[in-house]
Amino acid sequence: MPEKATLTRAELYALVWATPMNRLARSFGLSDQGLAKICKRHDVPRPRQGHWNKLAVGKPVIIDELPPLRPGIADTIVLAASLGNNPLPPGTKDQLEIAAAKVPHVRVVERLVQPHPIVAGWISRRDKEVARRQEVYDYRLRRLAKPAPFSPMERRRHRILDAILKALVAQGITVAENERREIIASLGREKIEIQARIKLRQVRRPLSEDERRWHSAGDKDYLIELAETDTLILPSFFSRSPRSGVTPIAIDGRRARFRCYIGSSPAH
């Protein structure tokens, strides 16, 4: 967990609408109330109550557009961690380095062969949706969309998660997908959610012919939607452990390659 993180309003907006507030706040070392105050101060709208429960069952939700920047509001936001900033216990860093040296690195393949059952399930489900040619609710873009073959970034996400899941299983850790399609890794009583999401950005989409029929004078001739970028984010990959104090956050894109921990093994 970084002590400070610098984001633009648009980046914070995208994160807030992609991850529940309490989980996102923890990844930055903040309380959910603290993050909510930051959003309010910078005029960044947040999901309404019940938003994530509706998403979990495929119901439509209302997404508030990011308002234009008003005078007196900064476009750059610095998130300073206020929770769990205690240094690593004595000897912990050395123990991590020793353990990492003993465990082989996890490498991501360029082509999926015999994917993990969870990843294989995603691929099979998408193939069936594409064959049916019916609109389905897109959990990432948060709107109904016509199913399409996976994008290059989605396929890369699959390869990275496939490598992570197989490495976890090899160490005796159980991984499963819950009813919300979240991946949970379990070892004894410890449960950790594994995430890997594609960073989204706001784009303007021209109205379709059908949408123009309902267009009134003075209305905008476009819609604000979320589109993929070429960056993959793995936030809060490991929940904070009171014993190690480690909370890796990884980014994979043009400017950075991801680094995370499988047990004690760094993944490149």
C-alpha positions in Angstrom: 0.0 0.0 0.0 1.6 3.3 -1.1 1.8 6.1 1.6 0.6 8.5 -1.1 -1.1 8.2 -4.4 -1.7 10.9 -6.9 -4.8 10.7 -9.2 -6.8 12.9 -11.4 -10.6 13.4 -10.8 -11.3 11.2 -13.8 -9.1 8.4 -12.5 -10.7 8.5 -9.0 -14.1 8.6 -10.6 -13.3 5.5 -12.7 -12.0 3.6 -9.6 -15.0 4.6 -7.4 -17.4 3.2 -10.0 -15.3 0.0 -10.6 -14.7 -1.1 -6.9 -16.9 -0.8 -3.8 -15.8 2.1 -1.6 -14.7 0.1 1.5 -12.5 -2.1 -0.6 -11.0 0.8 -2.7 -10.4 2.8 0.5 -8.5 0.0 2.1 -6.2 -0.3 -1.0 -5.1 3.3 -0.4 -4.9 3.0 3.4 -8.0 5.1 4.0 -11.3 4.6 5.7 -14.4 4.5 3.5 -15.7 7.6 5.2 -12.4 9.3 4.5 -12.5 8.4 0.9 -16.1 9.5 0.7 -15.2 13.0 2.0 -12.4 13.2 -0.6 -14.9 12.4 -3.3 -17.3 15.0 -2.0 -14.6 17.6 -1.7 -13.5 17.1 -5.4 -17.1 16.7 -6.7 -16.6 13.1 -7.7 -20.0 11.2 -7.7 -20.3 7.9 -5.9 -22.5 4.9 -6.5 -25.9 5.0 -4.7 -26.8 2.5 -1.9 -27.5 -0.9 -3.3 -25.5 -0.3 -6.5 -23.2 -3.3 -6.1 -26.0 -5.7 -5.0 -27.9 -4.8 -8.2 -24.8 -5.4 -10.3 -24.3 -8.8 -8.7 -27.7 -10.0 -9.9 -27.5 -8.2 -13.3 -29.9 -5.4 -12.6 -29.5 -2.0 -14.4 -28.0 0.7 -12.3 -27.7 4.5 -12.6 -24.3 5.9 -13.2 -23.8 9.6 -12.5 -21.6 11.5 -15.0 -18.5 13.2 -13.7 -19.3 16.9 -13.5 -17.0 19.4 -15.3 -14.3 20.9 -13.1 -15.6 23.9 -11.2 -13.5 26.8 -10.0 -11.8 26.1 -6.7 -11.7 22.4 -7.2 -8.3 20.8 -8.0 -8.1 18.3 -10.8 -5.2 16.5 -9.1 -6.0 14.5 -5.9 -3.4 13.2 -3.4 -4.5 10.3 -1.4 -2.4 10.0 1.8 -2.8 6.7 3.7 -4.1 7.2 7.2 -4.6 3.5 8.2 -2.1 0.8 8.9 1.0 2.8 8.3 3.0 1.0 10.8 6.4 -0.1 9.6 7.2 -3.8 8.9 7.9 -5.7 12.1 11.7 -6.3 12.7 13.0 -9.0 10.4 9.9 -9.2 8.3 11.5 -7.6 5.2 14.5 -10.0 5.4 12.2 -13.0 5.8 10.2 -11.9 2.7 13.4 -11.6 0.7 14.7 -15.0 1.8 11.4 -16.7 1.0 11.1 -15.0 -2.4 14.6 -16.3 -3.3 13.5 -19.8 -2.6 10.3 -19.8 -4.7 10.4 -19.7 -8.5 9.0 -16.7 -10.3 5.5 -16.9 -11.7 5.6 -16.3 -15.5 2.7 -15.3 -17.7 2.4 -17.4 -20.9 1.8 -15.7 -24.3 -0.9 -18.2 -25.2 -3.4 -20.0 -22.9 -3.0 -23.8 -23.0 -5.3 -25.8 -20.6 -6.4 -22.7 -18.7 -7.5 -22.9 -15.0 -11.2 -24.0 -14.7 -12.3 -20.6 -13.6 -10.6 -18.9 -16.7 -11.9 -21.7 -18.9 -15.4 -21.0 -17.6 -15.2 -17.3 -18.5 -14.1 -18.2 -22.1 -16.9 -20.8 -22.4 -19.5 -18.4 -21.1 -18.5 -15.7 -23.5 -18.5 -18.0 -26.5 -22.1 -19.0 -25.7 -23.2 -15.4 -25.3 -21.6 -14.4 -28.6 -23.4 -17.4 -30.3 -26.8 -16.3 -28.9 -26.2 -12.7 -30.1 -28.3 -11.3 -27.3 -27.4 -8.3 -25.2 -26.1 -9.1 -21.7 -25.1 -6.8 -18.8 -21.4 -5.9 -19.0 -20.1 -5.8 -15.4 -17.1 -3.8 -16.4 -18.7 -1.1 -18.5 -21.9 -1.2 -16.4 -24.4 -1.3 -19.2 -26.1 -3.6 -21.6 -23.9 -4.6 -24.5 -23.8 -7.0 -27.3 -21.4 -9.8 -26.5 -18.2 -9.7 -28.5 -15.0 -11.8 -28.5 -12.6 -10.9 -25.8 -10.4 -7.9 -26.4 -6.6 -8.2 -26.4 -6.5 -6.6 -22.9 -9.2 -9.1 -21.6 -7.1 -12.0 -23.0 -4.0 -10.6 -21.3 -6.0 -10.4 -18.1 -7.0 -14.1 -18.5 -3.3 -15.1 -19.0 -2.2 -13.2 -15.9 -5.0 -14.6 -13.7 -4.4 -18.1 -15.1 -0.8 -17.9 -14.0 -1.7 -16.6 -10.6 -4.4 -19.1 -9.9 -2.3 -22.1 -11.0 0.6 -20.8 -8.8 -1.8 -20.5 -5.8 -3.2 -24.0 -6.4 0.4 -25.4 -6.6 1.0 -24.1 -3.1 -2.1 -25.8 -1.7 -4.3 -22.8 -1.7 -8.0 -23.2 -2.8 -9.4 -20.8 -5.3 -13.1 -20.5 -6.2 -15.5 -18.1 -7.9 -18.4 -16.9 -5.8 -21.9 -15.9 -6.9 -20.7 -12.3 -7.7 -18.0 -13.7 -10.0 -15.3 -12.7 -7.5 -12.3 -15.0 -7.1 -11.6 -16.0 -3.5 -8.4 -17.7 -2.4 -8.7 -19.7 0.8 -6.1 -21.2 3.1 -7.5 -22.3 6.4 -9.6 -19.5 7.8 -7.9 -16.9 5.7 -9.8 -15.7 2.7 -8.4 -13.3 0.1 -10.1 -11.8 -2.9 -8.1 -11.7 -6.1 -8.7 -8.9 -8.5 -7.4 -7.9 -11.9 -9.3 -5.2 -13.7 -8.8 -3.2 -16.8 -8.5 0.5 -16.2 -11.3 2.4 -17.8 -11.6 5.9 -19.1 -14.5 8.2 -20.0 -15.3 8.6 -23.7 -18.0 10.4 -25.7 -20.1 8.1 -27.9 -22.3 9.7 -30.6 -25.9 8.9 -30.3 -27.3 6.0 -32.3 -30.1 6.5 -34.8 -32.6 5.1 -32.2 -31.3 7.3 -29.5 -31.5 10.4 -31.8 -35.2 9.8 -32.1 -35.6 10.6 -28.4 -33.1 13.5 -28.7 -34.6 16.9 -27.7 -33.3 20.3 -28.7 -30.6 21.4 -26.2 -29.8 17.8 -25.2 -26.2 16.6 -25.6 -25.6 14.7 -28.9 -23.4 12.2 -27.2 -23.4 9.8 -24.2 -20.6 9.4 -21.7 -19.4 5.8 -21.5 -16.5 3.9 -20.1 -13.9 2.4 -22.4 -10.9 0.2 -21.9 -7.4 1.5 -21.6 -4.2 -0.6 -22.1 -3.6 -0.7 -18.3 -4.4 -3.6 -16.0 -4.7 -2.9 -12.3 -4.4 -5.5 -9.5 -5.5 -3.5 -6.4 -5.3 -5.0 -2.9 -4.0 -8.2 -4.4 -3.3 -9.5 -0.9 -5.3 -8.3 2.0 -3.3 -6.6 4.7 -1.8 -9.1 7.1 -1.1 -8.0 10.7 1.9 -10.2 10.6 3.6 -8.9 7.5 2.0 -5.5 6.9 2.3 -6.1 3.2 -0.4 -4.9 0.7 1.0 -5.0 -2.8 -0.7 -2.9 -5.5 0.3 -3.7 -9.0 -0.1 -2.1 -12.4 0.5 -3.6 -15.8 0.6 -1.2 -18.8 2.8 0.7 -21.2 4.6 2.5 -18.4 4.9 -0.2 -15.7 4.9 -4.0 -15.4 3.1 -5.6 -12.5 4.8 -7.1 -9.5 2.8 -9.0 -6.8 3.3 -11.8 -4.4 2.1 -15.4 -4.5 2.7 -16.4 -1.0 6.2 -15.0 -0.8 7.0 -15.3 -4.5 7.2 -12.2 -6.7 5.4 -12.5 -10.0 6.8 -10.7 -13.1 
